[in-house]
Amino acid sequence: MGRVIEAKIGDAEKILSIQKLAYRSEAELYGDFNIEPLKQTVSDVEKAFGDYLILKYIEDGELAGSVRAFQKDGTCHIGKLMVHPDFQNKGIAKALMKEIERRFNAERFELFTGSKSEKNIRFYEKLGYAGFKTAKLEREETLFIFMEKVAKAGTTVI
């Protein structure tokens, strides 16, 4: 059984390596290998540590997954949930999501995924998220579905 811990800036290169492997299937789905997660550099990931809490999942001493989030105006914005392809479908993404939600005392949680990414959408729905809008981001042509989960009054979502 693995564990979720806070990532350190020294993990940036390994996180980027997993990110490029994990997001390859998204690029294939959309026929676009110019998506932002595949264009990022180690420096971009290192800079993210200034704005995000970044968690990592360690399995048998290896970094197997990661997620990042920040909070603004009562909303926790979650991004870059990724699991190394060799470790997928083992509950790692769920563990990362549960821990990121636990660490933020937010009124609501928000994330986005590609609108064609049916597996991702079903995964987030199982965790209590629901789509509330679709939109494109300036950085690419993909149509995204934005999903949210509202915390119950006086509690954090777990």
C-alpha positions in Angstrom: 0.0 0.0 0.0 1.4 3.4 -1.0 1.2 6.7 0.6 0.3 10.3 -0.3 2.8 13.0 0.8 3.6 16.5 -0.1 5.9 16.8 -3.1 9.1 18.9 -3.0 10.6 21.0 -5.8 13.3 18.3 -6.2 10.4 16.0 -7.5 9.7 18.3 -10.4 11.6 16.3 -13.0 10.0 13.0 -12.0 6.5 14.6 -11.9 7.0 16.0 -15.4 8.1 12.6 -16.6 4.9 11.0 -15.3 2.8 13.9 -16.6 4.1 13.4 -20.1 3.4 9.7 -19.9 -0.1 10.1 -18.3 -1.3 12.9 -20.7 -0.2 11.0 -23.8 -3.5 9.2 -23.8 -5.4 12.5 -23.7 -3.3 13.8 -26.6 -4.1 10.6 -28.6 -7.8 11.0 -27.8 -7.9 14.5 -29.2 -5.4 14.0 -31.9 -3.4 17.0 -30.5 0.1 16.5 -29.1 0.4 20.2 -28.6 -1.6 20.2 -25.3 -0.2 22.1 -22.4 0.7 19.2 -20.1 3.0 17.8 -22.9 4.6 21.2 -23.6 5.6 22.0 -20.0 9.2 22.0 -18.9 10.9 21.1 -15.6 11.1 24.8 -14.9 7.3 25.2 -15.4 6.7 22.4 -12.9 9.2 24.0 -10.4 7.4 27.3 -10.7 4.1 25.6 -9.9 5.4 24.9 -6.4 5.1 28.6 -5.7 1.4 28.7 -6.4 0.2 25.1 -5.7 0.2 22.5 -3.0 1.6 19.5 -4.9 1.1 16.0 -3.6 2.7 12.8 -4.7 1.8 9.2 -4.3 4.7 6.9 -3.5 4.4 3.1 -4.2 7.2 0.8 -3.4 9.6 3.8 -3.2 8.6 5.1 -6.6 6.7 8.3 -7.5 3.5 6.8 -9.1 1.2 9.9 -9.3 0.7 13.5 -8.4 -2.0 16.2 -8.1 -1.9 19.9 -7.4 -4.3 22.5 -6.1 -4.6 26.1 -4.8 -7.4 27.9 -3.0 -8.9 31.2 -4.0 -12.1 32.9 -2.8 -13.4 29.7 -1.0 -12.8 27.5 -4.1 -10.1 24.8 -4.2 -8.9 24.6 -7.8 -7.5 21.1 -8.6 -5.3 20.3 -11.5 -2.8 17.9 -13.1 -4.1 14.7 -11.5 -1.9 12.1 -13.0 -0.9 8.5 -12.4 2.0 6.7 -14.2 0.4 4.3 -16.8 2.0 1.3 -15.0 0.2 2.1 -11.8 -3.3 3.1 -13.2 -6.5 1.5 -12.0 -5.1 0.8 -8.5 -6.9 3.5 -6.5 -4.0 6.0 -6.7 -5.9 8.8 -8.3 -8.7 8.4 -5.8 -6.2 8.5 -2.9 -4.7 11.7 -4.3 -8.0 13.3 -4.8 -9.2 12.4 -1.3 -6.0 13.8 0.2 -6.1 17.1 -1.7 -9.7 17.6 -0.7 -8.8 16.8 2.9 -6.0 19.4 3.0 -8.2 22.3 1.8 -10.9 23.8 3.9 -12.9 25.0 0.9 -16.5 25.8 0.2 -16.2 24.1 -3.2 -13.8 22.2 -5.3 -13.4 22.7 -9.0 -11.4 21.0 -11.8 -11.7 20.5 -15.5 -11.0 17.6 -17.9 -11.4 17.2 -21.6 -15.1 16.9 -22.7 -14.3 13.7 -24.6 -12.5 12.1 -21.7 -15.3 9.8 -20.6 -13.2 7.7 -18.3 -12.0 10.9 -16.4 -15.5 12.3 -16.3 -17.0 9.0 -14.8 -14.1 8.9 -12.3 -14.8 12.5 -11.1 -18.6 11.8 -10.9 -17.9 8.8 -8.7 -16.1 11.2 -6.3 -19.1 13.5 -6.2 -18.2 16.0 -8.9 -20.7 17.3 -11.4 -20.2 19.2 -14.6 -21.4 22.8 -14.6 -20.0 24.3 -17.8 -17.9 23.6 -20.9 -15.3 26.0 -22.3 -12.1 26.3 -24.1 -8.9 27.7 -22.5 -6.8 30.2 -24.4 -3.8 27.8 -24.5 -5.4 25.0 -26.6 -8.3 23.9 -28.8 -9.7 21.2 -26.5 -13.2 21.7 -25.2 -13.1 21.2 -21.5 -15.9 20.2 -19.0 -15.6 22.1 -15.7 -16.7 20.1 -12.7 -17.4 21.0 -9.1 -18.1 19.5 -5.8 -19.7 21.6 -3.1 -18.7 21.0 0.6 -21.5 20.5 3.1 -21.9 23.5 5.4 -19.4 23.5 8.3 -17.5 20.5 7.0 -14.7 19.7 4.6 -15.3 17.3 1.8 -13.7 13.8 2.3 
